[in-house]
């Protein structure tokens, strides 16, 4: 408690002043409440006008960032960095030697770029695919392209040979539960949306095991296929027998559905060498430009460094990782240094459920009041169309002004609902969050498949994404005040 100074006269004066404030105000006359509301409204409008003017003052800086990224010396740089990285390392599944190599590669590259880099230890899952195959024996011989699902158990060495039950939904499986015992259940669920349809990949094995199935084959979660299976993480339910589970192609799922509709007996042999090893030591990779005025306050940009063990992981999420590095490079190259710290974090084990990011949150949440904005790019780096944002109405007003600075690249749309597995703990705790919205209609064509390669990426799109990412991060980090909670 602060001590009062000035002696008895000062105390008497304060008592009289407080008494007057508390008891001596005249009663409000009719209309005075309206005046008060109008005054408050004018004050709010004034603050909004001040914010708009402050943000508008960054127009020239935003143009410099955009010009450097899209037309200047940094043109194509994020694409070239991504190609060098993915061509050198390849895919980077959690717990693998390749992920270790990727962390060392990125740590070295960002250090050479002049950024302040350090690694933060995490423990991550280590699931190994092993050899796997599937073949249809009846009604005709056919090899089935498969990808085992993350955390799946393996089959016995000789595999599992069983008759197939094909269903299109969990509801149909329940109706036909008596037919499932001893069968391999094939889910031929139609693609509605990733958010809805992925439940079959995630929970199909446990739901089938509850009715006595010996394995499951899940139609790949994609709206478009060229006979390519897509993998991903799956979750066994506690107390339910764990059975092998893999994804098959859309084409093979539909083939077996048609055969089943004709009443033909389908016999499949599935062999999987999958196993789960003890959790592995790994790191989240962190690079910073420290703020000049409030270095303890942070605007965080991110993508995840791990991928699945197929393709190159160029789209998911090499692109997001690279633009989160590139944003810092652009700001550094222009000699800019914001009030607050800009921090890029490249997460480990996002594909296993945001494991590295959750450990980062647990470690740093003690300083949660210093996190100004958290950003994640994990839905591809195709042509950007806007920014998705989660935060208070007051913060949204600020961000609406910030995205106006992106008019030169026509991405001034601020949408609701920032998203991202890795930043979700922060947003749930009340920290404003933003995610990159791109023209992602093709994203799930290549997602978690052998098709996720550099051929999916476009240099100009990555330049535009980098520019958007850098402008938003720099301006928010340099504003006089943090975003209101």
DOKOL-830047 format. One line per 10 residues: their letters; for each residue x negated, y, z negated of C-alpha. Coordinates in pm, whole numbers, plus 32768, in hexadecimal, padded with zeros to 4 digits. Example, Ala and Ser with C-alpha at 12.3 -4.5 7.8 and 13.67 -1.06 7.14 Angstrom:
# DOKOL-830047
AS) 7B32 7E3E 7CF4; 7AA9 7F96 7D36
# end
This chain:
# DOKOL-830047
XXXXXXXXXX) 8000 8000 8000; 7F81 8159 805A; 7F4C 8249 7F2E; 7FF9 839E 7F32; 7F17 84CF 7F12; 7F64 8636 7EB0; 7FDE 8624 7D47; 813B 8666 7CAC; 8195 8784 7D95; 8161 86A5 7EC3
XXXXXXXXXX) 8231 8590 7E25; 834F 8681 7DD5; 8346 8702 7F3B; 8357 85A0 7FC5; 847B 8544 7EE1; 853F 8677 7F51; 84F0 8631 80BD; 8562 84C8 80A6; 869A 852D 7FE7; 86F4 8625 80F6
XXXXXXXXXX) 86BE 8524 8206; 878E 8420 8151; 88A9 84EF 80BD; 88B6 8648 8158; 88FB 85FC 82C5; 8A48 8685 833B; 8B50 8588 839C; 8B57 8546 8511; 8C56 8612 85CA; 8D21 856F 86E0
XXXXXXXXXX) 8C42 8549 8813; 8AF9 854A 8755; 8ADB 83CD 8777; 8AF9 83F6 88EF; 89E3 84F6 88E4; 8909 8404 8823; 8949 82F0 8920; 88FC 83E0 8A3B; 87B8 8448 8990; 8751 82DE 895F
XXXXXXXXXX) 87A7 8293 8AC8; 86D8 83BA 8B3E; 85B5 8341 8A65; 85CB 81E5 8AFF; 85E1 8278 8C5C; 84B6 8351 8C0B; 83EA 8224 8B9E; 844E 816A 8CDC; 83EA 8299 8DA8; 829C 82A8 8CF4
XXXXXXXXXX) 825A 8137 8D38; 82B8 815E 8EA5; 81CB 8285 8EC6; 80B1 81CF 8E12; 80D1 8099 8EEC; 80F4 8168 902A; 7FA3 81FF 8FD6; 7F05 80B0 902D; 7F79 80BA 9199; 7E1F 810F 9222
XXXXXXXXXX) 7D75 8002 9151; 7E76 7F02 91C1; 7E32 7F5C 932D; 7CBC 7F34 92F4; 7CF1 7DD7 9264; 7DDB 7D73 937F; 7CF3 7DFD 948D; 7BC7 7D46 93FD; 7C82 7BFC 93E1; 7D3F 7C02 952A
XXXXXXXXXX) 7C6C 7CD2 961A; 7B1B 7D10 9576; 79E5 7C50 950E; 7AB0 7B5C 943A; 7B8C 7AEF 955E; 7BA9 7970 9568; 7ACE 7953 9431; 7BC5 7897 9356; 7C0A 77A2 9472; 7A96 776A 94AE
XXXXXXXXXX) 7A5A 7738 933B; 7B74 763B 932C; 7AF4 757D 945B; 7994 756E 93CF; 7A18 74FA 927F; 7B0B 73EE 92F7; 7A25 736E 940A; 790D 7349 930A; 79D0 72B8 91E4; 7B0A 721B 9277
XXXXXXXXXX) 7C31 71C5 9198; 7C13 71F0 9020; 7CF3 7114 8F4B; 7CF1 7141 8DD1; 7BD4 7088 8D28; 7B12 7048 8E68; 79A9 708D 8EC3; 7A2B 7168 8FDC; 7ADC 724D 8EE4; 7999 7269 8E1B
XXXXXXXXXX) 78E3 72C8 8F5D; 79F4 73C5 8FB2; 79D3 7472 8E61; 7859 748C 8E86; 7880 750A 8FEC; 7977 761B 8F90; 78BD 7683 8E57; 777E 76AF 8F21; 782A 775F 9044; 78E3 785B 8F6A
XXXXXXXXXX) 77A7 78A0 8EA0; 76E8 78E5 8FE3; 7804 79CF 9040; 77A8 7AA7 8F15; 78CA 7A4A 8E33; 78B6 79F8 8CC1; 78F5 787E 8CBE; 791B 7780 8BA7; 79B3 7627 8B76; 7AAE 75C8 8A68
XXXXXXXXXX) 7AB7 7454 8A05; 7BF8 7389 8A27; 7C59 721A 8A12; 7D17 719D 8B42; 7DBF 7058 8BBA; 7CF3 6F61 8C84; 7DCC 6E84 8D5E; 7D28 6DB7 8E72; 7DEA 6D3F 8FA2; 7D1E 6C0D 8FFC
XXXXXXXXXX) 7D69 6B35 912A; 7ED7 6B2A 918D; 7FB0 6A9E 92A3; 8112 6A39 92F2; 81A2 695C 9400; 82FE 68FC 9464; 8312 6781 9496; 8484 6762 94ED; 854B 679C 95C3; 840C 67DF 9689
XXXXXXXXXX) 829D 681B 9643; 823B 6989 961D; 812E 6A45 9561; 81BF 6B58 9486; 80F5 6C95 944F; 80F4 6CE1 92DA; 8059 6DC8 91D8; 8068 6D5A 906F; 80F2 6E5E 8F81; 801D 6EFD 8E73
XXXXXXXXXX) 801D 6E43 8D24; 80B0 6D0B 8DC7; 8042 6BBB 8D42; 7FB1 6AC0 8E36; 803B 6971 8EA6; 7FA0 6821 8E54; 7E77 67D9 8F3D; 7F53 6702 901C; 8053 681A 9035; 81CA 6814 9004
XXXXXXXXXX) 82A0 6762 9109; 8414 679D 90E4; 8557 67DD 9198; 85B4 694A 91CA; 86E6 6A07 9150; 8713 6B50 920D; 87D9 6C68 9169; 880D 6DD8 91B9; 883B 6E64 905B; 881D 6E21 8EE8
XXXXXXXXXX) 8999 6E02 8EE0; 8993 6CED 8FE4; 8884 6C3B 8F1F; 8962 6C3F 8DE9; 8A8A 6BB9 8EAE; 89B5 6AA0 8F38; 88ED 6A5B 8DFD; 8946 68EA 8E00; 889B 68C6 8F53; 8752 6966 8EE3
XXXXXXXXXX) 86C3 6858 8E01; 857D 67D3 8E8B; 8591 68B8 8FBC; 84B6 69CB 904A; 859C 6AFA 904B; 8572 6BDE 9179; 85FB 6D3E 9149; 8669 6DD5 9295; 86E3 6F1D 91FF; 871D 703A 92F7
XXXXXXXXXX) 864A 7177 92D0; 8723 728C 9240; 8615 736B 91AB; 84CB 731E 910A; 8546 7389 8FB3; 866D 7299 8FC3; 85E4 7177 908F; 8499 7158 8FD2; 8559 70B9 8EB1; 8551 6F70 8F73
XXXXXXXXXX) 83D7 6F78 8F87; 83B8 6FDD 8E1B; 84B6 6EF3 8D7B; 8506 6DE7 8E7D; 8423 6CDD 8DE6; 84B7 6CF4 8C89; 861D 6D01 8D07; 85E2 6BC8 8DD9; 852D 6B16 8CBC; 865C 6B4C 8BDB
XXXXXXXXXX) 8729 6A6C 8CC1; 861D 6960 8CE6; 855F 69C7 8E1F; 83F5 6952 8E44; 8378 6A7C 8F12; 83F4 6BAF 8FCC; 83AD 6C4A 911D; 841D 6DB4 9136; 846C 6E6D 9278; 836B 6F87 928F
XXXXXXXXXX) 83EB 70D7 9217; 83D8 719D 935A; 84CD 7231 9455; 83F4 71CD 957F; 831F 709D 95C2; 8237 700A 96C6; 8225 6EBA 9614; 8147 6F46 9501; 817E 6EF3 938F; 8167 7003 9283
XXXXXXXXXX) 80E6 6FC0 9125; 8118 707A 8FDA; 8133 704B 8E63; 823C 6F6D 8DC8; 82AC 6F4E 8C5E; 82F2 6E09 8BAC; 83FD 6E22 8AA1; 83A2 6DB6 8942; 8427 6C60 88E5; 8460 6BF7 8A4F
XXXXXXXXXX) 8390 6AEA 8AFA; 828C 6B7F 8BE3; 82A4 6AF9 8D45; 81D0 6B4C 8E77; 824E 6C6D 8F4B; 81E3 6D04 9096; 826A 6DE6 91A5; 82B6 6D6A 9302; 82FB 6E32 943C; 844D 6EC4 9491
XXXXXXXXXX) 8450 6DEA 95C8; 8419 6CA5 9509; 8519 6CFF 93FF; 861E 6D3D 950C; 85B8 6C00 95C5; 85F4 6B2A 9492; 873A 6BE1 944E; 87BB 6B87 95A9; 874E 6A1D 957C; 87FF 6A0E 942E
XXXXXXXXXX) 893C 6A9F 94C6; 8939 6980 95BF; 8924 688B 94A1; 87C5 6818 94FA; 86E5 678C 93E8; 85B0 6864 93B6; 847B 67CE 9314; 834B 68A5 92BB; 81F6 6860 9224; 8162 6986 9160
XXXXXXXXXX) 7FF9 698A 90E4; 7F70 6AA9 9012; 7E26 6AC2 8F59; 7E89 6BFD 8E9A; 7E0C 6C33 8D38; 7DF6 6D46 8C35; 7CA3 6D87 8B95; 7C5D 6E50 8A56; 7C8A 6FC8 8A75; 7B64 7073 8B1C
XXXXXXXXXX) 7A9C 71A7 8ABB; 7AD1 72CA 8BA8; 7AEA 7444 8BB5; 7BC4 7568 8C16; 7AEC 764E 8CEB; 7AFF 77BF 8C8B; 7A7A 78F5 8D41; 7AA8 7A5E 8CD4; 7A81 7BCC 8D1E; 7A84 7C65 8BC3
XXXXXXXXXX) 7B5C 7D95 8B89; 7AB0 7EE0 8B3E; 7BAA 7F5E 8A3D; 7C67 7E31 89B4; 7B8E 7CFE 89FB; 7C57 7C33 8901; 7D94 7C61 89D1; 7DB9 7B73 8AF6; 7E60 7B54 8C48; 7E38 79E5 8CA4
XXXXXXXXXX) 7E37 795B 8E08; 7E34 77E7 8E46; 7E4C 76B3 8F1E; 7DF4 754B 8ECC; 7CAE 74AA 8F38; 7D1B 733F 8F20; 7DE3 7293 9031; 7E60 7138 9082; 7D70 7033 9109; 7DEB 704F 9270
XXXXXXXXXX) 7DAE 7157 937B; 7CCD 727B 931F; 7DA6 7332 9223; 7D83 7463 9302; 7EEB 74D6 92E0; 7F32 7448 9186; 7E8C 7504 90F2; 7D42 7560 9192; 7DE1 7691 9231; 7E6B 7710 90E6
XXXXXXXXXX) 7D18 76E1 9040; 7C62 7796 9158; 7D42 78C9 9164; 7D24 78E6 8FEA; 7BAA 78F4 9017; 7BC5 79D2 914C; 7C9A 7AD3 9093; 7B7B 7B0E 8FA1; 7A81 7B1A 90C0; 7B47 7C28 9173
XXXXXXXXXX) 7B5D 7CFE 903B; 79E9 7CCF 8FF0; 7984 7D1D 9158; 7A3C 7E68 9148; 798C 7EC5 9005; 7AD2 7EC8 8F44; 7AEA 7E79 8DD3; 7C40 7E81 8D2D; 7C93 7EE8 8BC9; 7CE2 7D80 8B6C
XXXXXXXXXX) 7C2D 7C3D 8BB3; 7C81 7B83 8CF2; 7C5C 7A10 8CAE; 7C74 78FA 8DAE; 7CB0 779E 8D20; 7C95 7667 8DF9; 7D57 755D 8D3A; 7D07 73EC 8D17; 7E0D 72D6 8D18; 7F37 73A3 8D8C
XXXXXXXXXX) 7FB3 7279 8E52; 7FCF 71AE 8D11; 80B9 72AE 8C77; 7FEB 73E8 8C3B; 7F05 7338 8B45; 7DDD 7427 8B5B; 7EC0 7558 8B5A; 7F77 74E3 8A21; 7E2B 74BF 896B; 7DC8 761C 89DF
XXXXXXXXXX) 7F0E 76A6 8957; 7EE0 75F3 880A; 7D83 7688 87EB; 7DD8 77ED 8850; 7F3E 7821 87D8; 7EB7 78BC 8697; 7E6E 79EB 8775; 7FB7 79DA 8831; 8003 7B4C 87FA; 7ED0 7B9F 88CE
XXXXXXXXXX) 7F47 7AE1 8A00; 7FE1 7BE6 8AE3; 8045 7B13 8C11; 8009 79A8 8C75; 800B 794E 8DE8; 8003 7801 8E9F; 7FF7 779A 900D; 805A 762D 903B; 8151 761A 915A; 805F 7649 9278
XXXXXXXXXX) 7FB7 7777 9313; 808E 7799 9448; 8111 78EC 94BC; 8169 79B0 937F; 82CA 7A37 9366; 82D2 7AC6 9205; 8287 7A9F 9096; 8358 79D8 8F9F; 8363 7A6D 8E42; 83DD 7A13 8CE7
XXXXXXXXXX) 83E4 7B22 8BDE; 84B5 7C28 8B2D; 858B 7D1E 8BED; 8494 7E30 8B98; 8372 7D5F 8C1B; 8438 7D10 8D52; 8461 7E84 8D95; 82E7 7EAC 8D87; 82AC 7D84 8E6D; 83AA 7E09 8F67
XXXXXXXXXX) 82CE 7F3B 8F88; 8190 7E6A 8FA1; 820A 7D98 90C5; 8261 7ED6 9185; 80E8 7EFE 91AF; 80F3 7DC7 928C; 81B5 7E79 93A0; 808A 7E67 9491; 80AF 7CEA 9494; 822B 7CED 9478
XXXXXXXXXX) 8242 7C29 9330; 82FD 7D20 9254; 8405 7C2A 91DC; 840E 7BE5 9065; 84D6 7AAC 901C; 8546 7A13 8ED5; 84B7 78DF 8E2D; 833F 78CF 8E33; 82DB 7762 8E2D; 81B3 767E 8DFD
XXXXXXXXXX) 816B 754F 8D26; 802E 75EC 8C9F; 80BD 773E 8C3A; 820C 76C1 8BBA; 819B 76AB 8A4B; 8141 781B 8A55; 8288 7883 8AF7; 834F 77B3 89FF; 829A 7871 88EC; 8302 79BF 8983
XXXXXXXXXX) 81D2 7A21 8A50; 822F 7AB2 8BA5; 81E2 79BE 8CBE; 81C6 79D4 8E38; 81A3 78DA 8F52; 815A 78FA 90C1; 8283 78C4 91A8; 821E 7858 9305; 82D1 77D5 9439; 82BC 7677 93A9
XXXXXXXXXX) 83B3 75B4 947E; 829A 74C8 94EA; 81FC 74A2 9392; 82A1 7359 9339; 8254 72C8 948F; 80E9 72A5 9420; 810B 72A6 92A5; 8049 718F 91F0; 7FFC 70DD 9336; 7EDA 709B 9422
XXXXXXXXXX) 7F61 71C1 94EB; 7EEE 72C3 93E9; 7DB6 7332 94A6; 7D1A 7472 952A; 7DE9 7448 9666; 7F16 74C5 959E; 7E68 760B 9541; 7E66 7750 9608; 7D52 7856 95D5; 7E2F 7989 9600
XXXXXXXXXX) 7F38 7900 9513; 7E2C 78CC 940C; 7DAC 7A30 9441; 7F0A 7AB8 9409; 7F3D 79E3 92D2; 7DEC 7A56 924A; 7E46 7BC2 9286; 7F94 7BA1 91D5; 7EF3 7AEA 90B1; 7DDE 7BEA 908B
XXXXXXXXXX) 7EBB 7D20 90A3; 7FB7 7CA3 8FA2; 7EAD 7C29 8EAF; 7DD4 7D61 8EC4; 7EEC 7E60 8EA4; 7F94 7DB2 8D7E; 7E41 7D8E 8CD3; 7DF3 7F00 8D03; 7F3D 7FA0 8C9E; 7F30 8075 8B68
XXXXX) 801F 7F8E 8AAB; 804F 7E16 8AA8; 8191 7D8D 8B3C; 82AC 7DAD 8A40; 831D 7C68 89A3
# end
